[in-house]
Amino acid sequence: MKPLDPRLVRRSRAARGFLVAGGALAVVQAAAIIAVAWSIATLVVGLIEGMPMDAAWPALAVLVGAACVRALASWAWELVGTTGAQRVKRELRAELLAALERRPGGIAGFSSARIATLLGPGLDALDDYFGRYLPQLVLTVVATPACIAAAWIADPLSGLVLVIVLPLVPVFMALIGMATEAVQRRQWESLSVLSRGFLEVVGGLSTLMLYGRAERQTRRIREVTDGYRRRTMKVLRITFLSGFTLEFAASLSVALVAVSIGLRLVAGDMSLAPGLFVLVLAPEVFLPLRNVGAAFHASAAGVTAADDAFALLDAAEAGSADSGPAAPVAPAATAVQPGAALEHEDAPAPAPHAGLVVTGLHVRRGDRPVIEGLDAVVARGSLIAVTGPSGSGKSTLFAALLGFAPVAAGEIAWDGRPLDGRRRELIAWAGQSPMLLAGTVAENVRLGDESAAPELLQQAFAVAGVDVPAELVLGPGGAGLSGGQAQRVAIARAVHRLLARRLPILLLDEPTSAQDAGRESALVERVRALCDGGVTVLVATHRPALVHAADDIIEPAVAHV
């Protein structure tokens, strides 16, 4: 049985607010429970002893009022639990998305399917955690000691029996909770495998159909699905067994108190009023604990998902310790022509080595060094080709410039100042994958700079060589374009950002890998025009035409220029 995860309290303001509100409601509910028990005992004893109806009205009023307060407190618990779950999920999702945004290159150990499962049904399971489990847990912490104290005051022997037998229930809960947690973890991993396998099949469905292998994947999906079904049934079996065990332990404990009171009542060692009060109160002592055990199984998926969320956040923080904070989006600038000198409000006056200076750069991917001791000086307005075989560090260099890959050692500077944190907003870039969204071509190109001057769209189209209508509607992932067309749209988006924000640096990762020789030559001429206007362009490429057109070459694997 896992109590409230302290990481939720530290990271979530909504979780802290939930605990404060829940504590107040638990105090109110505990007082109502004790008042109900007292009024019932008073009324029953009074009726047996011939109490006049006029004298019974105060106790009856307390009973009705306490019952109403308890009902209202239960309703408030539902409201607080639901609201708390929504707020905590919103905070966690925002934090996870921010962590993923800081690490667009991916986080080790977290596949896209695992992340999608976590952000979707995983965090949705926190509804039961906050709506059912935590309310009962808070009520147990507050109401159970209060009820035991009231029973002890009324009858010390019964209070002693409750104190002795009460720990048996948490012991059973802990044993069952450990078994449930292990089974739930395996079920969560099975769901992640199922999601990943399904996404892989869907992603490669066209290729599988082309080679006639689509039907063979049904067996794999069926096996994973059956495994997930078996684990789900195992969780349900443990849930039913644990429910029976907790009910049995609680009933046996209440029975011990009842037998003790009954024997003393028969022997005349105690009066009816305190005995009846303790008998009414005894089930309420164990009720929150029983409800905690029952609600734990419903919330186990949320607990597991929360653990996964914190693991992802810890991995992201560990991997981006050297990365600066994200910068706010700069306002769109006025229209400029390709080749005009570009400046930025954050750029100082040119230093003695104006431009991009890389000194002793070391970048690692996990435990593997990718770039070691790279030195480079890139003047303003240069066209630089970043070359080398696959795996030599071209994309890693770009990731280090953009802050996506942490720098183990060395420095990257622009005009004499470190290129980190907010200053990385000086860079516009296009990656190897177009990463287009559903919508029009114009919406994809103007993404993030929708308020820029309309003529910049046509300028970006001209530089990138886009030959499709701006109003053409694309499907998810840029469906409706060929590979080369999608690549040109992605380049246009980077150029549009460069022009709209008057940025001095442009990074293009394999921009002509899907272009023919004619389009490649035209792109080189247009990029050269940008360089003539003061833009510094770095192009990661294998293509000889781009290498020959460059002013200089950087080979990251060689570790010098």
VEXDREN-2710 file (C-alpha; in Angstrom, 1 decimal):
% VEXDREN-2710
k/r/px/py/pz
1/MET/0.0/0.0/0.0
2/LYS/1.6/3.3/-1.1
3/PRO/0.5/6.5/0.7
4/LEU/0.6/9.9/-0.9
5/ASP/3.6/10.3/-3.1
6/PRO/5.6/13.2/-1.7
7/ARG/6.8/14.1/-5.2
8/LEU/3.2/15.1/-6.0
9/VAL/3.1/17.5/-3.0
10/ARG/6.5/19.0/-4.0
11/ARG/5.7/19.5/-7.7
12/SER/1.9/20.2/-7.6
13/ARG/0.3/23.2/-6.1
14/ALA/-3.1/21.6/-6.7
15/ALA/-2.1/18.5/-4.7
16/ARG/-1.1/20.7/-1.7
17/GLY/-4.4/22.5/-2.0
18/PHE/-6.2/19.2/-2.1
19/LEU/-4.6/18.1/1.1
20/VAL/-5.5/21.3/2.9
21/ALA/-9.1/21.2/1.8
22/GLY/-9.2/17.4/2.5
23/GLY/-7.9/17.8/6.0
24/ALA/-10.6/20.4/6.8
25/LEU/-13.3/18.1/5.4
26/ALA/-12.0/15.1/7.3
27/VAL/-12.2/17.0/10.6
28/VAL/-15.8/18.0/9.8
29/GLN/-16.7/14.4/8.9
30/ALA/-15.0/13.0/12.0
31/ALA/-17.0/15.3/14.2
32/ALA/-20.2/14.4/12.4
33/ILE/-19.5/10.6/12.9
34/ILE/-18.9/11.0/16.6
35/ALA/-22.1/13.2/16.9
36/VAL/-24.2/10.6/15.1
37/ALA/-22.9/7.8/17.4
38/TRP/-23.6/9.9/20.5
39/SER/-27.1/10.9/19.4
40/ILE/-28.1/7.3/18.4
41/ALA/-26.9/6.0/21.8
42/THR/-28.6/8.8/23.7
43/LEU/-31.9/8.3/21.8
44/VAL/-31.9/4.5/22.2
45/VAL/-31.1/4.6/25.9
46/GLY/-33.6/7.3/26.4
47/LEU/-36.4/5.4/24.7
48/ILE/-35.6/2.3/26.7
49/GLU/-35.6/4.3/30.0
50/GLY/-38.8/6.1/29.1
51/MET/-37.4/9.5/28.2
52/PRO/-40.2/12.1/27.4
53/MET/-40.4/13.1/23.7
54/ASP/-39.7/16.7/24.7
55/ALA/-36.3/15.7/26.1
56/ALA/-35.5/13.6/23.0
57/TRP/-35.7/16.5/20.6
58/PRO/-32.2/17.8/21.2
59/ALA/-30.6/14.5/20.5
60/LEU/-32.8/14.0/17.5
61/ALA/-31.8/17.4/16.1
62/VAL/-28.1/16.5/16.6
63/LEU/-28.7/13.2/14.8
64/VAL/-30.4/14.9/11.8
65/GLY/-27.9/17.8/11.7
66/ALA/-24.8/15.5/12.0
67/ALA/-26.2/13.2/9.3
68/CYS/-26.7/16.1/6.9
69/VAL/-23.2/17.5/7.6
70/ARG/-21.7/14.1/6.9
71/ALA/-23.6/13.8/3.7
72/LEU/-22.5/17.3/2.6
73/ALA/-18.9/16.5/3.5
74/SER/-19.1/13.3/1.4
75/TRP/-20.4/15.4/-1.5
76/ALA/-17.7/18.0/-1.0
77/TRP/-15.1/15.2/-1.0
78/GLU/-16.4/14.2/-4.5
79/LEU/-16.1/17.8/-5.7
80/VAL/-12.6/18.3/-4.2
81/GLY/-11.4/15.0/-5.4
82/THR/-12.6/15.5/-9.0
83/THR/-11.3/19.1/-9.1
84/GLY/-8.0/18.1/-7.6
85/ALA/-7.5/15.3/-10.0
86/GLN/-8.1/17.6/-13.0
87/ARG/-5.8/20.3/-11.7
88/VAL/-3.0/17.9/-10.9
89/LYS/-3.3/16.2/-14.3
90/ARG/-3.2/19.5/-16.0
91/GLU/0.0/20.5/-14.0
92/LEU/1.7/17.2/-14.6
93/ARG/0.9/17.2/-18.4
94/ALA/2.2/20.7/-18.7
95/GLU/5.4/19.8/-16.9
96/LEU/5.8/16.6/-19.0
97/LEU/5.2/18.5/-22.2
98/ALA/7.7/21.2/-21.2
99/ALA/10.3/18.5/-20.4
100/LEU/9.7/16.9/-23.8
101/GLU/10.0/20.2/-25.5
102/ARG/13.4/20.7/-23.8
103/ARG/14.5/17.4/-25.1
104/PRO/13.1/17.1/-28.7
105/GLY/15.8/14.6/-29.5
106/GLY/14.1/12.1/-27.2
107/ILE/14.6/10.8/-23.6
108/ALA/16.5/7.5/-23.1
109/GLY/14.2/4.7/-22.1
110/PHE/11.0/6.5/-23.1
111/SER/9.6/5.6/-26.5
112/SER/7.0/7.7/-28.2
113/ALA/4.3/5.0/-27.5
114/ARG/5.2/4.9/-23.8
115/ILE/5.0/8.7/-23.6
116/ALA/1.7/8.8/-25.5
117/THR/0.3/6.2/-23.1
118/LEU/1.5/8.1/-20.1
119/LEU/0.1/11.5/-21.3
120/GLY/-3.3/9.9/-22.2
121/PRO/-4.8/7.0/-20.3
122/GLY/-1.9/6.9/-17.8
123/LEU/-2.5/10.3/-16.2
124/ASP/-6.3/9.8/-16.6
125/ALA/-6.0/7.1/-14.0
126/LEU/-5.2/9.7/-11.4
127/ASP/-9.0/10.4/-11.3
128/ASP/-9.5/7.4/-9.0
129/TYR/-6.3/8.2/-7.1
130/PHE/-7.6/11.7/-6.1
131/GLY/-11.3/10.9/-6.3
132/ARG/-11.3/7.7/-4.2
133/TYR/-8.0/6.7/-2.7
134/LEU/-6.6/10.0/-1.2
135/PRO/-10.0/11.1/0.4
136/GLN/-10.2/7.8/2.3
137/LEU/-6.5/8.0/3.2
138/VAL/-6.9/11.5/4.6
139/LEU/-10.1/10.5/6.4
140/THR/-8.2/7.5/7.9
141/VAL/-5.4/9.8/9.2
142/VAL/-7.9/12.2/10.8
143/ALA/-11.2/10.3/11.6
144/THR/-9.8/7.0/12.8
145/PRO/-7.7/8.5/15.6
146/ALA/-10.6/10.8/16.6
147/CYS/-13.0/7.9/16.8
148/ILE/-10.6/5.8/18.8
149/ALA/-10.1/8.7/21.2
150/ALA/-13.9/9.1/21.6
151/ALA/-14.3/5.3/22.2
152/TRP/-11.4/5.3/24.7
153/ILE/-13.0/8.2/26.7
154/ALA/-16.4/6.3/26.7
155/ASP/-14.9/2.9/27.6
156/PRO/-11.1/2.6/28.0
157/LEU/-11.2/-1.2/27.6
158/SER/-12.9/-1.0/24.3
159/GLY/-10.5/1.7/23.2
160/LEU/-7.6/-0.6/24.2
161/VAL/-9.0/-3.4/22.1
162/LEU/-9.4/-1.1/19.1
163/VAL/-5.8/0.0/19.4
164/ILE/-4.6/-3.6/19.6
165/VAL/-6.6/-5.0/16.7
166/LEU/-6.4/-1.9/14.4
167/PRO/-2.8/-2.5/13.2
168/LEU/-3.8/-5.9/11.8
169/VAL/-5.7/-4.3/9.0
170/PRO/-2.8/-2.1/7.7
171/VAL/-0.5/-5.2/7.9
172/PHE/-2.9/-7.1/5.6
173/MET/-3.2/-4.0/3.4
174/ALA/0.6/-3.6/3.1
175/LEU/1.0/-7.2/2.1
176/ILE/-1.7/-7.1/-0.5
177/GLY/-0.5/-3.7/-1.7
178/MET/2.9/-5.0/-2.5
179/ALA/1.5/-7.8/-4.5
180/THR/-0.9/-5.5/-6.3
181/GLU/1.9/-3.0/-7.1
182/ALA/4.0/-5.7/-8.7
183/VAL/1.1/-7.0/-10.8
184/GLN/0.0/-3.4/-11.7
185/ARG/3.6/-2.6/-12.8
186/ARG/3.6/-5.6/-15.2
187/GLN/0.2/-4.6/-16.5
188/TRP/1.4/-1.1/-17.2
189/GLU/4.4/-2.4/-19.0
190/SER/2.2/-4.7/-21.0
191/LEU/0.0/-1.8/-22.0
192/SER/3.1/0.2/-23.1
193/VAL/4.2/-2.8/-25.2
194/LEU/0.8/-3.1/-26.7
195/SER/0.7/0.6/-27.6
196/ARG/4.2/0.5/-29.0
197/GLY/3.5/-2.6/-31.1
198/PHE/0.2/-1.1/-32.4
199/LEU/1.9/2.2/-33.4
200/GLU/4.7/0.3/-35.1
201/VAL/2.3/-1.8/-37.2
202/VAL/0.2/1.3/-38.1
203/GLY/3.3/3.3/-39.0
204/GLY/4.7/0.5/-41.3
205/LEU/1.4/-0.7/-42.6
206/SER/2.0/0.5/-46.1
207/THR/5.3/-1.2/-46.3
208/LEU/3.9/-4.4/-44.8
209/MET/1.1/-4.4/-47.3
210/LEU/3.5/-3.8/-50.2
211/TYR/5.4/-6.9/-49.3
212/GLY/2.4/-9.0/-48.3
213/ARG/3.3/-9.2/-44.6
214/ALA/0.4/-7.3/-43.0
215/GLU/-1.5/-10.4/-42.0
216/ARG/1.5/-11.8/-40.1
217/GLN/1.4/-8.9/-37.7
218/THR/-2.0/-9.9/-36.4
219/ARG/-0.5/-12.7/-34.4
220/ARG/1.9/-10.4/-32.6
221/ILE/-0.9/-7.9/-31.7
222/ARG/-3.1/-10.8/-30.6
223/GLU/-0.4/-12.3/-28.3
224/VAL/0.3/-8.9/-26.7
225/THR/-3.4/-8.2/-26.3
226/ASP/-3.9/-11.7/-24.7
227/GLY/-1.0/-11.0/-22.3
228/TYR/-2.5/-7.7/-21.3
229/ARG/-5.9/-9.4/-20.8
230/ARG/-4.4/-12.1/-18.5
231/ARG/-2.6/-9.5/-16.4
232/THR/-5.8/-7.5/-16.1
233/MET/-7.7/-10.6/-14.8
234/LYS/-4.9/-11.3/-12.4
235/VAL/-5.2/-7.7/-11.0
236/LEU/-9.0/-8.2/-10.6
237/ARG/-8.5/-11.5/-8.8
238/ILE/-6.1/-9.9/-6.3
239/THR/-8.6/-7.0/-5.9
240/PHE/-11.5/-9.3/-5.0
241/LEU/-9.3/-11.4/-2.7
242/SER/-8.0/-8.3/-0.9
243/GLY/-11.5/-6.9/-0.5
244/PHE/-12.6/-10.1/1.1
245/THR/-9.5/-10.2/3.4
246/LEU/-10.0/-6.6/4.5
247/GLU/-13.7/-7.1/5.2
248/PHE/-13.0/-10.2/7.2
249/ALA/-10.3/-8.6/9.3
250/ALA/-12.4/-5.5/10.0
251/SER/-15.5/-7.6/10.8
252/LEU/-13.5/-9.8/13.1
253/SER/-12.1/-6.7/14.9
254/VAL/-15.5/-5.2/15.4
255/ALA/-16.8/-8.6/16.6
256/LEU/-14.1/-8.6/19.3
257/VAL/-15.2/-5.2/20.6
258/ALA/-18.9/-6.2/20.4
259/VAL/-18.3/-9.5/22.3
260/SER/-16.3/-7.7/25.0
261/ILE/-19.1/-5.1/25.5
262/GLY/-21.8/-7.7/25.4
263/LEU/-20.2/-9.8/28.1
264/ARG/-19.7/-6.8/30.4
265/LEU/-23.3/-5.6/29.8
266/VAL/-24.6/-9.1/30.8
267/ALA/-22.3/-9.1/33.9
268/GLY/-23.4/-5.6/34.8
269/ASP/-19.8/-4.2/34.7
270/MET/-20.8/-1.3/32.4
271/SER/-23.9/0.7/31.5
272/LEU/-25.8/0.6/28.3
273/ALA/-25.1/4.2/27.1
274/PRO/-21.3/4.0/26.7
275/GLY/-21.5/0.4/25.4
276/LEU/-24.0/1.4/22.7
277/PHE/-21.9/4.5/21.8
278/VAL/-18.8/2.3/21.3
279/LEU/-20.7/-0.3/19.3
280/VAL/-22.0/2.3/16.9
281/LEU/-18.6/3.9/16.7
282/ALA/-16.5/0.7/16.2
283/PRO/-17.4/0.1/12.6
284/GLU/-16.6/3.7/11.8
285/VAL/-13.1/3.2/13.1
286/PHE/-12.4/0.5/10.5
287/LEU/-14.5/1.9/7.7
288/PRO/-11.9/4.4/6.3
289/LEU/-9.2/1.7/6.4
290/ARG/-11.5/-0.7/4.5
291/ASN/-12.3/2.0/1.9
292/VAL/-8.6/2.8/1.5
293/GLY/-7.9/-0.8/0.7
294/ALA/-10.8/-1.0/-1.8
295/ALA/-9.9/2.3/-3.4
296/PHE/-6.2/1.4/-3.7
297/HIS/-6.8/-1.1/-6.4
298/ALA/-8.8/1.3/-8.5
299/SER/-6.0/3.9/-8.1
300/ALA/-3.1/1.6/-8.6
301/ALA/-2.8/2.4/-12.3
302/GLY/-2.7/6.1/-11.5
303/VAL/0.1/5.5/-8.9
304/THR/2.1/3.5/-11.5
305/ALA/1.6/6.3/-14.1
306/ALA/2.7/8.9/-11.6
307/ASP/5.9/7.0/-11.0
308/ASP/6.5/6.8/-14.7
309/ALA/5.8/10.5/-15.0
310/PHE/8.3/11.4/-12.3
311/ALA/10.9/9.0/-13.9
312/LEU/10.5/10.8/-17.2
313/LEU/10.9/14.2/-15.5
314/ASP/13.9/13.1/-13.6
315/ALA/15.5/11.7/-16.8
316/ALA/14.7/14.9/-18.7
317/GLU/16.2/17.1/-15.9
318/ALA/19.3/14.9/-15.7
319/GLY/19.8/15.1/-19.5
320/SER/19.2/18.9/-19.8
321/ALA/21.1/20.2/-16.8
322/ASP/23.3/22.3/-19.1
323/SER/20.4/23.6/-21.2
324/GLY/19.2/27.1/-20.6
325/PRO/15.6/28.2/-20.0
326/ALA/13.3/28.6/-23.0
327/ALA/12.9/32.1/-24.3
328/PRO/9.7/33.9/-25.0
329/VAL/8.7/34.3/-28.6
330/ALA/10.0/37.5/-30.1
331/PRO/7.5/39.7/-31.9
332/ALA/7.3/39.5/-35.7
333/ALA/9.5/42.1/-37.5
334/THR/8.8/44.1/-40.6
335/ALA/9.3/42.6/-44.0
336/VAL/12.8/42.2/-45.3
337/GLN/14.2/40.9/-48.5
338/PRO/16.3/37.8/-48.6
339/GLY/19.9/38.9/-48.5
340/ALA/19.3/42.0/-46.3
341/ALA/21.5/42.3/-43.3
342/LEU/19.8/40.7/-40.3
343/GLU/20.2/41.8/-36.7
344/HIS/18.6/40.9/-33.4
345/GLU/17.8/43.0/-30.4
346/ASP/19.8/40.6/-28.2
347/ALA/22.9/40.8/-30.4
348/PRO/25.8/43.0/-29.2
349/ALA/28.2/44.9/-31.4
350/PRO/30.4/42.6/-33.4
351/ALA/33.3/41.2/-31.3
352/PRO/36.9/40.8/-32.6
353/HIS/35.8/37.3/-33.7
354/ALA/32.3/38.2/-34.9
355/GLY/30.2/35.2/-35.8
356/LEU/30.0/31.7/-34.4
357/VAL/32.9/30.4/-32.3
358/VAL/33.0/26.8/-31.0
359/THR/35.8/26.1/-28.5
360/GLY/36.7/22.6/-27.2
361/LEU/33.2/21.2/-27.7
362/HIS/32.5/17.8/-26.1
363/VAL/29.1/16.2/-26.6
364/ARG/28.0/12.7/-25.4
365/ARG/25.0/10.6/-26.2
366/GLY/24.5/8.5/-23.0
367/ASP/27.9/7.0/-22.3
368/ARG/29.2/7.3/-25.8
369/PRO/31.2/10.4/-26.9
370/VAL/30.0/11.8/-30.2
371/ILE/32.0/15.0/-30.5
372/GLU/35.3/15.5/-28.7
373/GLY/37.3/18.7/-28.7
374/LEU/35.7/20.4/-31.7
375/ASP/37.0/23.9/-32.5
376/ALA/35.6/26.1/-35.2
377/VAL/35.3/29.8/-36.1
378/VAL/32.5/30.7/-38.5
379/ALA/32.4/34.3/-39.8
380/ARG/29.1/36.2/-40.3
381/GLY/27.6/35.6/-43.7
382/SER/29.4/32.3/-44.3
383/LEU/28.0/29.2/-45.8
384/ILE/29.4/26.2/-43.9
385/ALA/29.1/22.6/-44.8
386/VAL/29.0/20.1/-41.8
387/THR/30.1/16.8/-43.3
388/GLY/31.2/13.4/-42.4
389/PRO/29.9/9.8/-42.5
390/SER/26.6/8.8/-40.8
391/GLY/27.1/8.9/-37.0
392/SER/30.0/11.3/-37.1
393/GLY/28.1/14.0/-35.1
394/LYS/26.6/16.3/-37.7
395/SER/23.1/16.2/-36.2
396/THR/24.6/16.1/-32.7
397/LEU/26.4/19.4/-33.4
398/PHE/23.2/21.0/-34.5
399/ALA/21.5/19.6/-31.4
400/ALA/24.2/21.2/-29.2
401/LEU/23.8/24.5/-31.0
402/LEU/20.0/24.4/-30.4
403/GLY/20.3/23.2/-26.8
404/PHE/18.8/19.9/-27.5
405/ALA/21.9/17.9/-26.5
406/PRO/23.8/18.9/-23.3
407/VAL/27.3/20.0/-23.7
408/ALA/29.7/18.1/-21.6
409/ALA/32.6/20.6/-22.0
410/GLY/33.5/23.5/-24.2
411/GLU/31.7/26.7/-25.2
412/ILE/29.6/27.9/-28.1
413/ALA/29.6/31.7/-28.6
414/TRP/28.0/34.1/-31.0
415/ASP/29.6/37.5/-31.4
416/GLY/31.7/36.9/-28.3
417/ARG/28.8/35.9/-26.0
418/PRO/27.7/32.4/-25.0
419/LEU/25.0/31.0/-27.3
420/ASP/22.8/29.5/-24.6
421/GLY/19.5/30.1/-22.9
422/ARG/17.5/32.8/-24.6
423/ARG/20.2/33.6/-27.1
424/ARG/19.4/30.3/-28.9
425/GLU/16.4/32.1/-30.2
426/LEU/18.9/33.6/-32.7
427/ILE/18.7/30.3/-34.6
428/ALA/16.2/29.2/-37.2
429/TRP/16.5/25.6/-38.3
430/ALA/15.0/22.8/-40.3
431/GLY/15.6/19.2/-39.2
432/GLN/16.0/16.0/-41.3
433/SER/12.3/15.2/-40.8
434/PRO/9.8/17.8/-42.1
435/MET/7.4/17.3/-39.1
436/LEU/4.4/18.9/-40.8
437/LEU/1.0/19.3/-39.3
438/ALA/-2.5/19.0/-40.5
439/GLY/-3.6/22.2/-42.1
440/THR/-2.7/24.4/-45.1
441/VAL/0.8/24.7/-46.4
442/ALA/0.7/28.4/-45.5
443/GLU/-0.2/27.5/-41.9
444/ASN/2.8/25.1/-41.7
445/VAL/5.2/27.7/-43.0
446/ARG/3.9/30.6/-40.9
447/LEU/3.8/28.4/-37.7
448/GLY/4.8/30.5/-34.7
449/ASP/4.8/33.7/-36.7
450/GLU/1.3/34.0/-37.9
451/SER/1.3/37.8/-37.5
452/ALA/4.3/38.3/-39.7
453/ALA/4.0/40.4/-42.9
454/PRO/2.2/38.5/-45.7
455/GLU/4.9/39.0/-48.2
456/LEU/7.4/37.0/-46.1
457/LEU/5.5/33.9/-47.0
458/GLN/6.2/34.3/-50.7
459/GLN/9.8/35.2/-50.0
460/ALA/10.2/32.0/-47.9
461/PHE/8.5/30.0/-50.7
462/ALA/10.9/31.5/-53.2
463/VAL/14.0/30.7/-51.2
464/ALA/12.9/27.1/-50.5
465/GLY/11.5/26.5/-54.0
466/VAL/8.1/25.5/-52.8
467/ASP/5.9/24.7/-55.8
468/VAL/2.6/23.8/-54.2
469/PRO/-0.3/26.2/-53.5
470/ALA/-0.2/27.9/-50.1
471/GLU/-3.9/27.1/-49.6
472/LEU/-3.3/23.3/-50.2
473/VAL/-4.7/21.4/-47.2
474/LEU/-2.4/18.7/-45.8
475/GLY/-3.4/15.7/-43.7
476/PRO/-1.7/14.6/-40.4
477/GLY/2.1/14.4/-40.8
478/GLY/2.0/16.4/-44.1
479/ALA/0.0/13.8/-46.0
480/GLY/-0.7/15.0/-49.5
481/LEU/2.9/15.9/-50.3
482/SER/5.8/14.0/-51.7
483/GLY/9.0/13.6/-49.7
484/GLY/10.7/16.4/-51.6
485/GLN/7.8/18.7/-51.4
486/ALA/7.5/18.2/-47.7
487/GLN/11.2/18.9/-47.3
488/ARG/10.9/22.2/-49.2
489/VAL/7.9/23.2/-47.0
490/ALA/10.0/22.6/-43.9
491/ILE/12.9/24.7/-45.3
492/ALA/10.4/27.4/-46.1
493/ARG/9.2/27.4/-42.5
494/ALA/12.8/27.8/-41.2
495/VAL/13.4/30.7/-43.7
496/HIS/10.1/32.3/-42.8
497/ARG/11.1/32.3/-39.2
498/LEU/14.5/33.7/-40.1
499/LEU/13.0/36.6/-42.0
500/ALA/10.1/37.3/-39.6
501/ARG/12.3/37.5/-36.6
502/ARG/15.4/38.9/-38.4
503/LEU/17.6/36.1/-37.1
504/PRO/21.3/35.8/-38.0
505/ILE/21.8/32.0/-38.0
506/LEU/20.1/29.3/-40.2
507/LEU/20.7/25.6/-39.7
508/LEU/19.6/23.1/-42.4
509/ASP/20.0/19.4/-41.7
510/GLU/20.3/17.4/-45.0
511/PRO/18.1/19.9/-46.8
512/THR/18.6/18.3/-50.3
513/SER/18.4/14.6/-49.4
514/ALA/15.1/14.4/-51.3
515/GLN/15.8/16.9/-54.0
516/ASP/17.1/16.4/-57.6
517/ALA/20.2/18.1/-58.9
518/GLY/18.3/21.1/-60.4
519/ARG/16.4/21.9/-57.2
520/GLU/19.6/21.5/-55.2
521/SER/21.5/23.9/-57.4
522/ALA/18.7/26.5/-57.1
523/LEU/18.6/26.1/-53.3
524/VAL/22.3/26.7/-53.1
525/GLU/22.0/29.9/-55.0
526/ARG/19.2/31.2/-52.8
527/VAL/21.0/30.2/-49.6
528/ARG/24.1/32.0/-50.9
529/ALA/22.0/35.1/-51.4
530/LEU/21.0/34.9/-47.7
531/CYS/24.6/34.6/-46.8
532/ASP/25.5/37.7/-48.9
533/GLY/23.0/39.6/-46.7
534/GLY/24.7/38.6/-43.5
535/VAL/23.0/35.4/-42.5
536/THR/25.3/32.6/-41.3
537/VAL/24.2/29.3/-42.7
538/LEU/25.3/25.8/-41.5
539/VAL/24.3/22.9/-43.7
540/ALA/24.7/19.3/-42.6
541/THR/25.0/17.3/-45.8
542/HIS/26.5/14.4/-47.8
543/ARG/25.9/16.1/-51.2
544/PRO/29.0/17.2/-53.1
545/ALA/27.2/20.2/-54.6
546/LEU/26.5/21.8/-51.2
547/VAL/30.0/20.9/-50.0
548/HIS/31.7/22.5/-53.0
549/ALA/29.5/25.7/-52.7
550/ALA/30.4/26.1/-49.0
551/ASP/33.0/28.7/-47.8
552/ASP/34.4/26.2/-45.3
553/ILE/33.8/22.7/-43.9
554/ILE/33.3/21.3/-40.4
555/GLU/33.9/17.7/-39.7
556/PRO/32.8/17.0/-36.1
557/ALA/34.4/13.6/-36.0
558/VAL/37.8/15.1/-36.8
559/ALA/37.5/17.4/-33.8
560/HIS/39.1/20.4/-35.5
561/VAL/38.6/22.8/-38.5
END
